[in-house]
Amino acid sequence: MRATIDSSLCSGHGMCYGTAGEVFDDDDEGYGRVRNGGEVPPAHEAAARLGAANCPERAITLTN
């Protein structure tokens, strides 16, 4: 699975990395970013879905 964050939509609420810190973290300005270059290990796919579901802006896209 791959995860991406649309930076034009992200407002920096931190819900993604607050709920799924193993997949997402924040950049120097507090906006979300995906760890591991966007690749989500199989063991963290449920966390990626949880982080995406908690994004108020729906800025996170998950693809297989």
C-alpha positions in Angstrom: 0.0 0.0 0.0 1.1 3.6 -0.7 -0.1 6.7 1.1 0.1 10.3 -0.1 -0.9 13.5 1.5 -2.2 16.4 -0.7 -0.3 19.3 0.7 -2.8 21.8 -0.8 -5.5 20.2 1.4 -3.5 19.5 4.6 -4.1 22.2 7.3 -1.8 20.7 9.9 -4.4 19.4 12.4 -2.1 16.5 13.2 -4.9 13.9 13.3 -3.0 11.5 11.0 0.2 11.4 13.0 -1.7 11.6 16.2 -3.7 8.5 15.5 -1.2 6.6 13.3 2.3 7.8 14.2 3.9 4.6 12.8 2.8 5.7 9.3 2.6 9.5 9.5 4.6 12.3 11.1 4.9 16.0 10.8 7.2 18.2 8.9 9.1 21.3 10.2 5.9 23.4 9.9 3.6 20.9 11.5 1.9 19.6 8.4 1.5 15.8 7.9 3.8 13.7 5.8 4.1 10.0 5.2 7.0 8.0 6.6 9.1 5.6 4.5 8.7 7.6 1.3 5.0 6.8 1.2 5.3 3.0 1.3 3.1 1.5 4.1 4.3 -1.9 5.3 1.5 -4.6 5.5 1.7 -4.6 9.3 0.7 -0.9 9.3 -2.1 -0.9 6.8 -4.8 -0.7 9.4 -3.0 2.3 11.0 -2.8 4.0 7.6 -6.5 3.6 7.2 -7.2 4.9 10.6 -5.0 8.0 10.0 -6.7 8.7 6.7 -10.2 8.3 8.2 -9.3 10.8 10.9 -8.1 13.5 8.4 -10.6 16.3 8.6 -9.6 17.6 5.1 -9.5 14.1 3.5 -6.0 15.0 2.3 -4.7 11.4 2.5 -5.0 9.0 -0.4 -4.3 5.3 0.0 -3.6 3.1 -3.0 -2.6 -0.6 -3.4 
